Amino acid sequence: MTRNTAIAKATEYFETGRFQSDLSHLVSYRSESQNPAQEARSEARRYLTEAMKPRLEAMGFVCDIIENPDPKGGPLLLGERAEGSDLPTILTYGHGDTVLGQEGMWRDGLHPWEITEDGDRLYGRGTADNKSQHLINIAALESVLATRGSLGFNTRIVLEMSEEVGSVGLPEVFRTHKDRLVADVLIASDGPRLQQDVPTMFMGSRGGTTFDLLIETHEGAHHSGNWGGLLADPAIILAHALACITDVRGEIKVPEWRPDSLTDTVRAALRDLPVAGGDGPAVDPNWGEESLTPAERAFGWNSFSVLAMVSGVPEAPVNAISGWARATCQLRYVVGTDPAEVVPALRRHLDSHGFDRVQIRPHDRGFFAATRLDPDHPWARFISASIRETSGNLHVLPNLAGSLPNDSFTDILGLPTIWIPHSYRGCSQHAPNEHVLKPLCRDALRVMAGVFWDIGEKTPPGR
């Protein structure tokens, strides 16, 4: 039995329709972690106990369902398949929870909790984020196990049901059960490829902080004819406050928000990556830090965004000056930005520009912290070589532009982290019409079967 045999088994799993059937079953669980209803909580538990635990136990895993220490979070599954104390240990991860299904907002003929096939697309909530991704990795492990009779390494797995609400409880579970999660490396999957036909590997993610900027100038709303020119307009003041945070092309002006971690090594890793073109809207060449390439702006730099703005009653405006204005804002930041200093730095910046009346109200739900692994790390080199052997090409990112709970793996468990995403940027995750691409899923099964085969067959990096 050979590497090619394991890859062929993974390919057969897709081509016989079993992958699509298994994914359809997983999508049928209405595992909305953003839904506080008891039915959603029950679905989260059923996903682990009915869909995941039996399959893993059939592979030789010993699994436990762990209660979440945070009442806002769902349960977690911890599993282990041990083959020998002298063998490397791989930790893998996935999340079975989804954002809200958004029933009634999908296009005609599509339903969030049913798989609908349309050409090369499989539609359904959780298809891209994250049910297909951990299904692919589990099936790839099964293909290697069926080929070799063993994996050639120890495997530990974490499946959580709260990622879409900030992975609440995950850090506490990791601290409590740290001895059960000792490993040499994390190999997991989430997020999109840069291009759908080329595998991507990233080793961290940007962090994020969300907050409201609020200004209240007077009680109630007052007639704009009688009071125009006499009452301060909060929307205008807030617009000017926002304008001092970046310039007209979005270049950040808060000094502490400008990172110093865009090293030559990171620049080299990002050089020539195809950020523009492909899936999604066209990249605006005149937006963001002018001296940086599009790849450096997305993966090596910080970005400030206004997610929403409101003053008065937009759906029914009246001739009155509102007494308040609010903008919901977000900073996505890379390693080298102190998350504890994000809001204090903004406070100082606003005050220095005369906007001391503008309040900053951080959101209660925190974001994951920024993480990054050197692209030259031995595990990164090992996995990238394996993927290239299977696919011939690979895009390597020091970190994802989005955010994931990678900081729990790096900061608590002390692991090097390798993420191999199995979706693409046009997948509509978190929106109606979420879907995965069948050719991409087939390719991902082959890539992961090759990765897991090589870890058991070759000599991976030392512990």
Secondary structure, DSSP 8 states (H G I E B T S, - for coil): --HHHHHHHHHHHHHTTHHHHHHHHHHTS--BTT--SHHHHHHHHHIIIIIIHHHHHHTT-EEEEE--SSTTS--EEEEEE---TTS-EEEEEEE--BS---TT-S-TT--TTS-EEETTEEESTTIIIIIHHHHHHHHHHHHHHHHHSS-SSEEEEEEES-GGGT-TTHHHHHHHTGGGS--SEEEE--SEESBTTB-EEES-B-EEEEEEEEEE-SSS-EEHHHHTTTS--HHHHHHHHHHTTB-TT--B--GGGS-S---HHHHHHHTT---SSSSSS---TTSS-TTS-HHHHHHSS-EEEEEEEE-S-TTS--SEE-SEEEEEEEEEE-TTS-GGGHHHHHHHHHHHTT-TT-EEEE-SS-----B---TTSHHHHHHHHHHHHHHS--EEESSBSS--THHIIIIIS---EEE---EETTS-TTSTT-EEEHHHHHHHHHHHHHHHHHHHHS-----
